[in-house]
Amino acid sequence: MSSIMIEPGTMLPAPPLSRKPVPAYSAGKLGFAEVKPHNVRGVLAGLKSIQKHKAEAKQPYQQAFLLTYRHQPGDLAPRAVMPYLLVPTTTSTTPPARPADKDLVAWLGRLGDWYALSPAPLALPAHAEPRWGRDVGPVVRGSMVEPLVRYAFYRFSNYRDAYDLTPKKQPQQKGADVAWKEIAEYLYELASELGSVG
């Protein structure tokens, strides 16, 4: 196999989409997701974060996803991103290795089942200055994109029925980027807390 010729921060091609039924929220399921750019560095970091979060969690998670966002490679000021959801197949405690060859789509396919999180790209806030994307850097772009990906996730399948535990989570904050649980469970906990106040 030839060595990979892609920089870790370069956008990867679109992943192969699964034909399996889309993941669905069901009552009682606790879950979380990591949001990362759709590049080698982001995918590997996201899978590593998922494994770390699962290992450190005080409660068992029934679902864990990687949400990625992709824009056109080389676009310094993207005006739209396409979000994807990965259901990782690995149950290993070690993340997958970097792709060893140029077949990046096959590498993405080996990571698990991919789904388009949105039927169309998500529009980003734009600026007339074409260099703005480069000038603000990846942290600011990530701060802009992450909430949009989170909104797309809660419109995906039936996840709108889940209670969002991370509505104001920022990329630099610790913990899962997106987390959810059953609304009824949340309301029960809230009622218990309010009942103990009085």
Secondary structure as the mmCIF struct_conf table of DSSP 4:
data_model
#
loop_
_struct_conf.conf_type_id
_struct_conf.id
_struct_conf.beg_label_comp_id
_struct_conf.beg_label_asym_id
_struct_conf.beg_label_seq_id
_struct_conf.end_label_comp_id
_struct_conf.end_label_asym_id
_struct_conf.end_label_seq_id
HELX_LH_PP_P HELX_LH_PP_P1 SER A 2 ILE A 4
BEND BEND1 ILE A 6 ILE A 6
TURN_TY1_P TURN_TY1_P1 PRO A 8 GLY A 9
BEND BEND2 THR A 10 THR A 10
STRN STRN1 MET A 11 MET A 11
HELX_LH_PP_P HELX_LH_PP_P2 LEU A 12 PRO A 16
STRN STRN2 LEU A 17 LEU A 17
HELX_LH_PP_P HELX_LH_PP_P3 SER A 18 SER A 18
BEND BEND3 LYS A 20 LYS A 20
HELX_LH_PP_P HELX_LH_PP_P4 PRO A 21 PRO A 23
TURN_TY1_P TURN_TY1_P2 ALA A 27 GLY A 28
STRN STRN3 GLY A 31 PRO A 37
BEND BEND4 HIS A 38 HIS A 38
STRN STRN4 ASN A 39 ASN A 39
HELX_RH_AL_P HELX_RH_AL_P1 VAL A 40 GLU A 56
BEND BEND5 LYS A 58 GLN A 59
BEND BEND6 GLN A 62 GLN A 62
STRN STRN5 GLN A 63 ARG A 70
TURN_TY1_P TURN_TY1_P3 PRO A 73 GLY A 74
BEND BEND7 LEU A 76 ALA A 77
BEND BEND8 ARG A 79 ARG A 79
STRN STRN6 ALA A 80 PRO A 88
BEND BEND9 SER A 92 THR A 94
HELX_LH_PP_P HELX_LH_PP_P5 PRO A 95 PRO A 99
BEND BEND10 ALA A 100 LYS A 102
HELX_RH_AL_P HELX_RH_AL_P2 LEU A 104 LEU A 111
STRN STRN7 GLY A 112 ALA A 116
BEND BEND11 LEU A 117 ALA A 120
HELX_LH_PP_P HELX_LH_PP_P6 PRO A 121 PRO A 121
STRN STRN8 LEU A 122 ALA A 123
BEND BEND12 ALA A 128 GLU A 129
TURN_TY1_P TURN_TY1_P4 PRO A 130 ARG A 131
HELX_RH_AL_P HELX_RH_AL_P3 TRP A 132 ARG A 155
BEND BEND13 PHE A 156 PHE A 156
TURN_TY1_P TURN_TY1_P5 SER A 157 ASN A 158
HELX_RH_3T_P HELX_RH_3T_P1 TYR A 159 ASP A 161
STRN STRN9 ALA A 162 ASP A 164
BEND BEND14 LEU A 165 LEU A 165
TURN_TY1_P TURN_TY1_P6 PRO A 167 LYS A 168
TURN_TY1_P TURN_TY1_P7 PRO A 171 GLN A 172
BEND BEND15 GLN A 173 GLY A 175
BEND BEND16 ASP A 177 ASP A 177
STRN STRN10 VAL A 178 GLU A 182
HELX_RH_AL_P HELX_RH_AL_P4 ILE A 183 VAL A 197
#
